[in-house]
Amino acid sequence: MPIRYPDILDYAFPEGRQSYGARDCILYALGTGFGRDPLDPDLLRYVYEKDLRVSPSFASVLGENTDWSGDPRLGLTTSGLLHGEEHLVLHRPLPVAGEIRCRTRFSEVFDLGAERGALLVMDRRIETQAGDLLAELRRIEFARADGGFGGPAPGQGRVDLAAMPAREPDRQFVFDIDPATPLIYRLSGDLVAIHVDPQAARQAGFHRPILHGLSTFGFCCQAVLLAAAHCDGARLARIGARFTAPVYGGDRLVVSLWTEAGHVRFRADVPDRQARVIRGGYAALREG
């Protein structure tokens, strides 16, 4: 069954509610590389409950619910779904523990054509139980097998991505992705099988399970904090990027960053495979 457009825009996501605490924050940090050097005091504060800090990209998993992807009413080919882009606005630092509620909706669906697939634009608003706005998220899912349903072509609704400056990067960080990282990261809420099940990964066109795009996003967020914010997550106001190739456990990830006046541009590569895995990355910082 093809995507039912425009009915998909009326899809009713259940209101998300979630309680979380220090263990959840630490587990997320371990799944995004903050435990790679337990002797580094800046990184340790994200994985040790004493004076714990919360990675700002933790907001991307709050209220996470992947059940929608298999709902037959949407007409999606689940094996063809990939995370395309993530854009996150942080209105205030995330507390170490709390209860949140979130509202999610499809704001637009773009038709790339029968041979190219579709783009699903998903918006999420994350609040405290008292109604204070914590973060807003825009996510673009790439439905590789579901184009040609007669919807609009891409245009309004897509976020313009940043161009990289025409100079050598100001900083680079190298992350060796532990093979177990996808198994750790999935415990933060994304249980889609292509990240853990070899057969599911092969059916989706990958030779082995792939790392979650949002885990790669979290590694890039860490690099932004190290490069421009003295590893203080409370300073991050917004961050976004496009995912352009998969990362596997065991890869060496190189994040290149350009910093200027409270703004950061970044990209990420796996040089051993000559793969650019993150394009158009951008971040904005609050004054420290």
C-alpha positions as CSV (number, residue, x, y, z in Angstrom):
1,M,0.0,0.0,0.0
2,P,1.5,3.4,-1.0
3,I,1.7,6.4,1.4
4,R,-1.7,7.8,1.8
5,Y,-1.2,11.5,1.2
6,P,-2.5,13.9,2.7
7,D,-4.0,11.5,5.3
8,I,-0.6,10.9,6.7
9,L,-0.5,14.5,8.0
10,D,-3.4,13.7,10.3
11,Y,-1.7,10.7,11.8
12,A,-2.3,10.8,15.6
13,F,0.9,10.2,17.5
14,P,0.1,9.4,21.1
15,E,1.2,12.0,23.6
16,G,4.6,11.0,24.8
17,R,5.3,10.9,28.6
18,Q,8.6,9.8,30.1
19,S,10.3,9.9,33.4
20,Y,14.1,9.7,33.4
21,G,17.0,10.0,35.8
22,A,20.7,9.9,36.1
23,R,21.0,6.3,34.9
24,D,19.3,7.2,31.6
25,C,21.5,10.3,31.1
26,I,24.6,8.2,31.7
27,L,23.5,5.3,29.4
28,Y,22.9,7.8,26.6
29,A,26.3,9.4,27.2
30,L,27.9,6.0,27.0
31,G,26.1,5.4,23.7
32,T,27.5,8.6,22.3
33,G,31.1,8.2,23.3
34,F,31.5,10.2,26.5
35,G,33.0,7.2,28.2
36,R,35.9,6.8,25.8
37,D,38.4,8.3,28.3
38,P,37.3,7.8,31.9
39,L,40.4,9.8,33.1
40,D,39.3,12.9,31.2
41,P,37.5,15.0,33.9
42,D,35.4,16.9,31.3
43,L,34.0,13.7,29.8
44,L,33.7,11.9,33.2
45,R,31.1,14.5,34.3
46,Y,28.7,13.0,31.7
47,V,29.0,9.4,32.9
48,Y,29.5,9.7,36.6
49,E,26.6,10.6,38.9
50,K,28.7,13.0,41.0
51,D,28.1,16.5,39.6
52,L,26.5,14.9,36.6
53,R,26.0,16.9,33.4
54,V,23.5,16.0,30.7
55,S,24.5,15.9,27.0
56,P,22.2,18.4,25.3
57,S,21.6,15.9,22.4
58,F,19.9,13.7,25.0
59,A,16.8,15.7,24.1
60,S,16.7,13.8,20.8
61,V,15.7,10.6,22.5
62,L,13.2,12.1,25.0
63,G,9.7,10.8,24.1
64,E,11.2,8.5,21.5
65,N,8.7,6.1,19.9
66,T,9.5,4.1,16.8
67,D,6.2,2.2,16.8
68,W,4.8,4.6,14.2
69,S,7.1,3.2,11.5
70,G,5.4,-0.2,11.4
71,D,1.8,1.2,11.5
72,P,0.1,-0.3,8.4
73,R,-2.1,2.8,8.1
74,L,0.9,4.8,7.0
75,G,1.8,2.5,4.1
76,L,5.6,2.7,4.7
77,T,8.2,0.1,3.8
78,T,9.9,-0.2,7.1
79,S,13.1,-1.8,5.8
80,G,13.6,1.3,3.6
81,L,13.4,3.9,6.4
82,L,16.5,5.8,7.3
83,H,17.1,8.8,9.4
84,G,17.8,11.8,7.1
85,E,18.2,14.9,9.2
86,E,18.0,16.1,12.8
87,H,17.5,19.7,14.0
88,L,17.3,20.5,17.7
89,V,16.6,23.7,19.5
90,L,17.3,23.8,23.2
91,H,15.3,26.4,25.2
92,R,17.0,25.5,28.5
93,P,19.5,23.1,29.9
94,L,18.1,19.6,30.5
95,P,17.8,18.6,34.1
96,V,19.5,15.4,35.4
97,A,16.1,14.0,36.3
98,G,12.6,14.8,35.4
99,E,9.2,14.0,33.8
100,I,8.5,15.2,30.3
101,R,5.6,15.2,27.9
102,C,5.9,15.7,24.2
103,R,3.7,16.2,21.2
104,T,4.8,14.8,17.8
105,R,3.3,15.3,14.4
106,F,4.1,15.0,10.7
107,S,4.3,18.6,9.4
108,E,5.0,17.6,5.8
109,V,5.7,14.7,3.5
110,F,7.7,15.3,0.3
111,D,7.6,13.0,-2.8
112,L,11.0,12.6,-4.5
113,G,9.6,10.3,-7.2
114,A,9.0,6.6,-7.6
115,E,12.7,5.7,-8.0
116,R,14.0,8.0,-5.2
117,G,11.6,7.7,-2.3
118,A,10.0,10.2,0.1
119,L,10.9,12.5,3.0
120,L,8.8,12.6,6.1
121,V,9.1,15.8,8.2
122,M,8.4,15.2,11.9
123,D,8.2,17.9,14.5
124,R,8.3,17.3,18.3
125,R,7.7,19.7,21.2
126,I,9.2,18.6,24.5
127,E,7.9,20.1,27.8
128,T,8.2,19.5,31.5
129,Q,5.0,18.2,33.2
130,A,4.5,21.8,34.3
131,G,4.4,23.0,30.7
132,D,7.8,24.6,30.5
133,L,9.3,24.2,27.0
134,L,12.6,22.3,27.1
135,A,13.3,21.6,23.4
136,E,11.9,21.5,19.9
137,L,12.9,18.9,17.4
138,R,12.6,18.6,13.6
139,R,13.4,15.2,12.2
140,I,13.4,14.2,8.5
141,E,13.0,10.5,7.8
142,F,14.0,9.2,4.4
143,A,11.6,6.5,3.1
144,R,13.7,5.1,0.3
145,A,11.0,2.7,-1.1
146,D,7.9,4.9,-0.8
147,G,8.1,7.6,-3.5
148,G,5.7,8.2,-6.3
149,F,2.5,8.7,-4.2
150,G,1.6,12.1,-5.7
151,G,2.7,14.4,-2.9
152,P,4.5,17.7,-3.2
153,A,8.2,18.0,-4.2
154,P,10.7,19.2,-1.6
155,G,10.5,22.9,-0.8
156,Q,9.1,24.6,2.2
157,G,9.6,22.8,5.4
158,R,13.2,21.7,4.8
159,V,15.9,23.4,6.8
160,D,18.7,25.0,4.8
161,L,22.0,23.3,5.8
162,A,25.2,25.2,6.5
163,A,28.0,25.4,4.0
164,M,31.5,24.7,5.3
165,P,34.0,27.5,5.3
166,A,36.6,27.5,2.5
167,R,39.5,26.9,4.9
168,E,41.1,24.1,6.8
169,P,39.0,23.1,9.9
170,D,39.8,24.8,13.2
171,R,39.6,21.5,15.2
172,Q,39.3,17.8,14.5
173,F,38.3,15.0,16.8
174,V,38.8,11.3,16.2
175,F,36.4,8.8,17.7
176,D,37.0,5.1,17.4
177,I,33.5,3.6,17.5
178,D,33.4,0.6,19.7
179,P,31.7,-2.4,18.0
180,A,29.3,-2.5,21.0
181,T,28.2,1.1,20.6
182,P,25.0,0.3,18.6
183,L,24.0,-2.3,21.3
184,I,24.5,0.4,24.0
185,Y,22.8,3.2,22.2
186,R,19.6,1.3,21.3
187,L,18.9,1.0,25.0
188,S,18.1,4.8,24.9
189,G,14.9,4.0,23.0
190,D,15.5,3.2,19.3
191,L,15.0,-0.6,19.1
192,V,14.8,-0.8,15.3
193,A,16.3,-4.1,14.2
194,I,18.8,-2.9,11.6
195,H,21.0,-1.7,14.5
196,V,21.3,-5.1,16.1
197,D,20.0,-7.9,13.9
198,P,22.4,-8.9,11.0
199,Q,19.6,-10.4,8.9
200,A,17.5,-7.2,9.2
201,A,20.5,-5.1,8.3
202,R,21.1,-7.2,5.2
203,Q,17.5,-7.0,4.1
204,A,17.8,-3.2,4.4
205,G,20.9,-3.3,2.1
206,F,23.7,-3.1,4.7
207,H,26.4,-5.8,5.2
208,R,26.1,-5.6,9.0
209,P,24.1,-3.7,11.6
210,I,24.6,0.1,11.4
211,L,25.1,2.6,14.2
212,H,22.1,4.8,14.8
213,G,22.3,8.2,13.1
214,L,21.4,9.9,16.4
215,S,24.4,8.2,18.0
216,T,26.7,9.7,15.4
217,F,24.8,13.0,16.0
218,G,25.6,12.6,19.7
219,F,29.3,12.1,18.9
220,C,29.3,15.3,16.8
221,C,27.5,17.2,19.6
222,Q,30.3,16.1,22.0
223,A,32.9,17.4,19.5
224,V,31.0,20.8,19.3
225,L,31.1,21.0,23.1
226,L,34.8,20.2,23.2
227,A,35.7,22.6,20.4
228,A,33.8,25.6,21.4
229,A,32.0,25.3,24.8
230,H,34.6,24.0,27.2
231,C,32.5,20.8,27.3
232,D,29.6,22.7,28.9
233,G,26.4,21.3,27.5
234,A,24.3,24.1,29.0
235,R,25.7,26.5,26.4
236,L,24.3,24.7,23.4
237,A,21.3,26.5,21.9
238,R,20.8,24.6,18.7
239,I,22.4,21.9,16.6
240,G,21.5,20.2,13.3
241,A,22.9,18.0,10.5
242,R,22.1,15.7,7.6
243,F,23.0,12.0,7.7
244,T,24.5,10.9,4.4
245,A,26.1,7.5,4.9
246,P,26.0,4.8,7.6
247,V,28.5,4.4,10.4
248,Y,29.4,0.9,11.7
249,G,30.7,-0.3,15.0
250,G,34.5,-0.4,14.6
251,D,34.7,2.6,12.3
252,R,37.0,5.5,13.0
253,L,34.9,8.7,12.9
254,V,36.6,12.1,12.2
255,V,34.6,15.2,13.1
256,S,35.9,18.5,11.5
257,L,34.8,21.8,13.0
258,W,34.9,25.5,12.1
259,T,34.2,27.9,14.9
260,E,33.4,31.6,14.8
261,A,31.6,34.1,17.1
262,G,29.4,31.5,18.9
263,H,28.6,29.5,15.8
264,V,30.1,26.1,14.8
265,R,30.0,24.3,11.4
266,F,30.9,20.7,11.3
267,R,31.0,17.5,9.2
268,A,32.0,14.0,9.9
269,D,33.8,11.4,7.8
270,V,34.9,7.8,8.0
271,P,38.2,8.1,6.1
272,D,38.9,4.3,5.9
273,R,35.8,4.0,3.7
274,Q,36.1,7.4,2.1
275,A,32.6,8.1,3.4
276,R,31.2,11.5,4.4
277,V,28.6,10.5,7.0
278,I,27.4,13.9,8.3
279,R,27.0,17.0,6.1
280,G,26.0,20.5,6.7
281,G,26.3,20.4,10.5
282,Y,25.7,23.6,12.4
283,A,25.5,24.6,16.1
284,A,24.9,27.9,18.0
285,L,26.1,28.6,21.5
286,R,25.0,30.8,24.3
287,E,27.5,33.1,25.9
288,G,29.4,31.3,28.7
